[in-house]
Amino acid sequence: MKKLVLFSISLVVLGACSRSFDGGYNPPLLYKLDVQQGNVIEQDMLDRLKPGMDKEQVRYVMGTPVLIDPFHNNRWEYIYSFQKGGGIREQRHITLHFEEDKLSRVTGDIIPSDGTRDANEIVEADAVVVPNSAKKGKGFFGRLLDSINPLGDD
């Protein structure tokens, strides 16, 4: 009788673990995390993009791209994926194309809301001002080397 009760309980517990739409198991009463990957892509970010912007200005607005193909470094890929607690995954993908290191066009799932812009039109008021960064200075190891050898070559 104990074996029958143990078998029945095991059967009920294992039966409660049903498969989800993607083939994984969804055990009951377990908290599922929201999964967010890639760059957050919002419409206001895309609206700030203007043809003719250089790569530093685009990086300031959009962030670092997820993928820069070494064979096509004039194309930047931005991918954003969000899955809420085991639900259906939402994914966005845009590609920024550059010609002569200037932004020429935007393609992908999301397009700028005023997609009728002329490719060469950029107005000074629309320009993005990139603040000076401290990246151009020496890093930690450069400063350490300078403190050890103050007469080093620059």
N, C-alpha and C positions, 0 to 999 in steps of 0.2 A: 504494500500500500504506500509506503514511504517513497518508493521509486516512482510510482504513478503520480503522486503529488509533485515530486521534484521535477519529473518530466513535464507535467502540465505547466508548472510555473516557468520552467525554462522555455517552453514553447510560447507562452504569452509574452515573456520578456523579449525573446528574439523576434517574434512577430511584430512587436511594436517598432522595431528598427526597420523602417521602410526606406526604400531608395527614392532619391529625389530625381528631378528631371535631368540632371547631369550625370546620373549614375552613382553618385555618392550616397552614403547612408545619412539619414536624418533621425538620430535617436531623439526620443521625446525628452522634454524638459531640459535640454541643453541650450545654453546661450550661444548664439551665433554672432560673430563679430561682423561689423561692416568692413568691407575690404575696398580700399581706395588705392589705386596705383597710377603712376604717371603724373603728368603736369595737369593741374586744374585749368581747364580752358573755359573762360567765361566770355559772354558776348561783348562786354565792355572792353576786354583786352583786345579782341579782334577789331573792334571799332577804332581803337587807337592806332592800329597798323595803317600806314600810309605807303603807297608806292614810292620808291626812292630812299627809304630809310636804310641806313647802313646796318651791318650785323650787330654792332654793339647796341644800337637803339632798339632793335628787335629783341635782343636778348634781355634788355632791361624791361621791356613791356611783357614779354611772354615767359621769361625764365629760360633756363638751359634746356635745349631740345633733348628729347628722349633718344633720338637716333640721328647721327650725322654719318651718312655713308661715306667711307673714305674714297670710294670711286666716284661719288656724286656729291662733293662737298658744297655744291651750290643748292642743295635741297635739304631742308630741315624737317624732321618728322616730330609732331607732338601728338601723343596718345594719352588719353585719359580713360580710366575704367573705374566703375563704381558698382559694387554689389552690396545691397543692403541685407544684412542678416540671413544669408542663404537664399535670397530671392533671385530674381533674374538680373543678370549683369547688364549695365548700361555702358556703352563705349562710344567715345568720340575720337576722331582721327582727323587731323588737318596737316597739310604739307605747305611749307613756305618755300617758294622758289626765288632764287637770287640770280641776277645777271650783273656781272662786274661788281660783286659784293654789295649790291643794292637790291632791296626787296622789289620783285617784279610782279608776283601774283600769289594768291592764296587759294589752295584747292583743298577739298576734303568734305567731311560731313557738315561742317559749319562754315559759313561764309560771312564776310562782313555785311552788316545790315544795309549799308549803302554801297552795294557792289557795283555801282555804276561809275566809280571813280576812273578818271583818265590815268593811264599808266605812268605818265610823266608829270602829272600835276601834284605838286606839294606846295603848300602854303606855309610861310614862316610861322604863322600862328598854330599850325597843326604839328609842327616839329616837336619831337620828344627830346628833352634835354636830359642827357645821361650825366648824373653826378660823377665827379672825380672819385675814383676809388683808390684805396691804399694798396691795391694789388700790384701796382707798378713799382712799389718800393721793394726793398729786400725782404726776404722771408726770414723765418727763424734761424735756419742754418746759415744763411748769408750773414746775418747779424752776429751769430755765434762765431763764425770764421773771422769776421772783422774784429771781434773783441779779442780773439786769440792772436791774430796776426794783423795789427793795425796798419802795417805798411803794405798790405796785400794789393794786388793789381785790381783796378776797377774797370 
